[in-house]
Amino acid sequence: MSLWRLKSLFLQEILPTWAAVGYDERCGQFVEHLELDGSVQASGEVRTRTVARQIYVHAHAAHLGVAPPASLQMAEAAFAHLHRVAWIGGTRGGYARAFNRHTDSITDPIRDLYDSSCILLALSWLLTATGKDMYRDHIDQALVAIDRTLKDPFGGWAEDSEGSLPRRQNPHMHYLEATLALCENNRTSAHMRAEGRAFALLGSHFLVGPKGPLHEFFGPQWQLSAQYGSDRLEPGHMCEWVWLTTRHDMLTDSDHTRICLDLLSTALAVGRSGGSPFLVDLVSALRPVSPSRRLWPQVEMLKAFLSLYERSGFQGYLAEADDLASAIMGAYMTGAPPGCWHDCLDTHDRPISRTIPASSLYHLWTAVADLVEHDARARVRSPSETS
């Protein structure tokens, strides 16, 4: 199956490539991107969210036993560097949004919910992979910083320490992802409360009406308005919520199947056009407004199909996922440097990326991790060969 060819490609070629080229040994930190020829990023500027996601990938892969030999060591060194350079203490503490890995200087001191959520995800898996209590302490410190620095009177959390507008669902979605990982791996009552608060925002603010599309942009009191770009929708995020909602239901023994089906059907209806199997990046008034199709929405669509297959057992979802995996490898990975991909295509499937961003490594890994865990469950269910 194409799904397992994608898994093999990632584990045998992509992850080892990024472990070798995507990590700067001189400073002990991951890079922001590779150049189009597969060479390392020349500049030292990195976003906190990007390096945090690479820390997560290598820690999670190490825990599952499928990582390159040095992955966990690199993940721990990268977090130590990140914390030393980017942590800002005080009553409104948190991690700076960007820094220069060469000079160890902060280049953007704003504390951002998106970045903070990615750090929580990384810390959850560092704790799980190593069992070291210091990561538990960092998790507690990061949760307190989010609640203090990004407190918002109208629910959820502020976009950043500056209170920037519009407010977005995307950082809250990734906060949910991080708290899900905390609950799945190292559950406490505090983690469960945080996960519950984050998931509740889906029904209270992000979805309007029982079959409403997932909204992205809001005013300061969560109002929808053209002033804040509320007419712009991202099909990839609708698919990502299918995956997260399925995990929430497994954690809490709840059932939001109808929401998942509505989200996926809306994503496919508004995001696919011209007979392409791929989603466009952005739509407005339910029509495509972006000529681009980045890799990550396609991977999130793949995860949505897999989630619904795991939820229902319906073989049609598995077939859709397999067809999509084949299309992704054919369009996004053919002609790219070994271990890399074309990160963005135009509507004629021509590459238009300027770099190979490390952020997409995270999206690919989350799909592959689901396949690795699916295989592990299948082995447990199968009769023992030694019985």
N, C-alpha and C positions, 0 to 999 in steps of 0.2 A: 504493500500500500504506500501511497505517496506520503501519508502522514509519518510513517516510520522511516521513509527516506529523508524527510525533513529533519526528523529527530537525529538520525545518524549524521547527516550533514552538519548539524549544529554541534553535536558532541565531538565529532571527529575532526572537524575543520574550523568551524566558526569560533567556538569557544577557545580552542588552543591558539588560534591566530590572535584573538583579542587579549589573551593572557600574555602573549609574547610582545605584541606591538602596542597594545592599548594601555600598557602599564609602564610608567616612567620610573625606572629603578633609581635614578639619581636622586629623586625627591620622595620616592615612595608614594606615588599618587597616580591615579588613572587619568587618562586624557579626555578631552571633550569630544574629539572626532579624529578620524583618519582622513588623509587627503584622498582624492579620487583614484590615485594610483596605489593606494593601500599603505602609503608611508605615514609615519607618525605626525601628528599635529605639531607645527613648528612653534606656535605661540604658546605661552604658559597659561592663558586665561581659561578657567574652567568654572562651570556652574556647580553649585553644591548639589543640586538634584541629580546631575549627570554622574558625578563620582559616587554619590550615595547609591544610585541604582546599580552601578557596577560592583560596589561592595556587596550589595544584596545578591546579585547574580552569582558571584563567586562563592559567597558563604552558603547560599542555598544549594548550589551544585555540589559543593564539598560535603554538605550534610547528606545529600542523596547518594554520594559516592560516585559521581560521574564527572567530577571536575579535574582539570589538570593538576599535577602534584602540588604546585605552589599556590593554588588558588586561595586557600584559607589564609595562608601567611600573607599574601598580597592584600586580601580584604582587611585583615587586622591592621597591617601597616598603613593602608590608605585611610582607615578610620582614625587612627592615631594622628596622622598628619592633618586630616580634616578638622578634628576637634581642636588640635593645637592652633591651627591657623584661623579657623572660621568661627569658633565659639565666642560669643559676646556675652559677658556676664552682666550682673545687675538686676534690678527689679523688672526690666523689660528685656530680658535676655533671649538668647536663641542663636541660631546659626546664620551667619551672613550669607547673602544670596550667591556671591561669586568671589573668587580669589585667583591669584596668580600662583601657580604651583612652582614656578621657578624662583620667585622672589619672596614667597610666603607673605604676600601683602593682600589685604582685603581690597577688592575693587568695587564691590557693591555691598554696603553694610546693612541693607534692608533685610529684616527677618520676614520670611515669606511662608505662608501655610503650605504651599506646594513643596518647597524644599524641606520643610520640617517633617512633612509626611513621608517623604522619601528616606530621610534619615531614620525615622521610626521603623520603617520597613527593614532597612539595613541592620539596625540594631536588634530587631527581633530575630533575624536569622543569624547574626553573630552570636547572640546568646544561645540560640538553639544548637548551632554548630560547635560551639566551644564549651558551653556550660559555665562560662566565667561570670562571676557575680558583678564585675565592674560594668558589664553591658546592661545588666538589670538596673544598676544605679544611673547609667546614662539614659535609659528609657524613662525612668521616673523623672529625671531632670528635664528631659525634652518635653514630656507631657505637661509638666508644670509650666514650662516656658511658653508653650502654645496657649494654654488657658489664661496666663497672665498677660502676655504681650499681644495676643491676637483676640482678646475678649471682645465680643460684640453684643450690644444690647438687644439686637433683633434676631438672635439665634444664629447657630453655626459659629463660624470664626471669621474674623476680618481677613481680607485678602492678604494684607501684609502689615508691617508695623507702621506704615504711613496711612493706612486706611484707604488704599487706592480703589478706584472705581473703573469699570464695573466690577461687582462681585461675580464670582464664577463658581459653577458647580464643580469644575475639574479638580481644584485642590481639595475640596471636601470629599470627592470620590476617592482620591488617593489617601486621604486620612482614614477613610473607611477601610481601604485595602490594608493599610498598616495595622490598624486595630484588629482586623480580622486575623492577620498573621500573629499578632500578640495573643489573641484568644485561642487560636488553633494550636499554638506551640507552648505558651507559658501563661495559661489563663489565670486571671485574678478577677475579683468582683469589680475592681476599678476599670480593668480593661474591657469587661463586658459592658459596663455602663458607657464607656467612651464609644464602643462599637455601636451600641443601641442609639446613642445620640446622633451619630453620623448617619446611620441607615435611615433614621426617621426623616431626615431632610429630603429623601427621595420623594416621599409622599406629601410632605408639607410644603415643599417649595419647587422641586425640580420638575415634577410631573404636574401638569395642569389638566384636570379631568381624568376619567378612568382610562382613556386611551390617548391621552395627550402626548405629544412628543416631549422628549427630554430637553428642557431649556438649559442654556449655557450661561447667559449673561443677565445680570440683574442690577437694579438700583440699590441704594444703601439699606432700604427696608424690604428687600427682596421683590420689589415691584418690577413688572415687565413693562418695558418701554423701548421704542425705537431709539431713544436717546442713549440707551445703554447697549444697543445692539441685540436686543432680546429676540429679534427675528432671525438671527443666525443660529444654525443648528449644526451639530457635528455627528454624523452617523456612526463614526467609530466609537464615540463615547456611549452611544446607545447600546452597542454590542458589549462594551466593557462592563456596563451595568448588568447585563445578563449574566456574565461570569461572576461578578461580585454578589449579585442577588442570590445566585445558586449557592455560593459559599455561605452567605448569611443564613439561608434556609437550612443548610446542613448543620450549621453551628447552633441555631436556635430551635430546630425542629419546627419550622414554620413553612408556609407554602405560598409563595408569590409567583407561581407558574404563569398565571395570566399576565402579570406585568412583564415577565420575561418574554412571552410570546408576542405581546404588543410592541415591546421595544425592538425586538429583532425584525418583526414585519415592517415597522416604520422605517428602520434603518435601511432595509433592503429596498423599500418602495421609493424613498427619497434619495438614497445614496448611489444606487446603481443606474446607469443610463447607457444608451447606445449599445446594448448587448454585452457590455463588459462585465466580467465577474467581480470587478473591484469597486470599492466605494470611493466616491470623491471625498475630499477633505472637509468641505463646507457647503452647506446649502442655506438659502434664504427664501422665505415664502415657499418652502418645500420644493425649490428648484436649485439645481447646482449653480453655484456662483464661483467656484474655484476650478481652474483647469487642471488641477494637480491631484494626484493620488499617491499619498505617502504610503510607505510600507506598513506603518503601525496600525492604521485602521483595518487593513486586510488581516493582520494577525489577530486583532481583537474580534473580527468577524469569525475567524477560524475558531477562536476560543468560545465564542457564543454557541456555535454549532456543536462543539464538543460538550459544552455544559448541558445543553438541552438533550444531547444523546445520553449523557450520564444520568440525567434526571428522569428521562422517559424510557430509554432503551430503544427508541424508534430508529431503525437503521437508516432512514432517509437523512437524518441529521449527520450521521457518520459519513454517509456517501457525499453529502455536501461539503463536509470538512475535508475529505480526502481529495475531492476535485479542486477545492480551493488551494490546498497545499501544493498540488501539482501546478496550478496556475501561478502561484507565488514563486515557486522555484524557477519556472520557465521565464517569467517576466522580470522578476526583481533580482535574481541571482545568476542568470546567464550573462556572461560577458563581464561580470564584476571581478575584481582581483580576488585571489583565493582567500576564503574566509570572510568575504565582505558581500555587499549587496548594493544595488541601486536604491537609494532611499526614497526617491520620488520620481514618478513617471507622469508624463502629460497624458492627455486623453487618447493619444495614439500609441501609448505604451513606450514612448521614447524617454530615456533617462534625462532628467533635468536637474539633478542634485548638484550642489557645489562642493559638498563634502560627504563623508560617510559618518553620520553622527552616532556616537556611542549610545545615545538614548534608545535607539532601536534594538540594541542588543538585549535590553531589558524586556521589551515586548516579545521578541522571539523566544527568550528564555522562559517566560511565563507560560507560553504554549507548550514548549518542549518539556518543562517541568510537569505539566499535567499529563503528558504522554508517558514520562518516566514513572510517575506515580500510578497511572493506569496499568502499566505493565507490572509494577510491583504488586498491585492488588490482584491482578490476574494470576500471578504466580502463587500467591497465598491461597487463592480459591481452587487452584488445580490440585489434583491428587499428588501426593509426594512420590517422587520417583524411587525413593528408598523404602517405601512401606510394603 
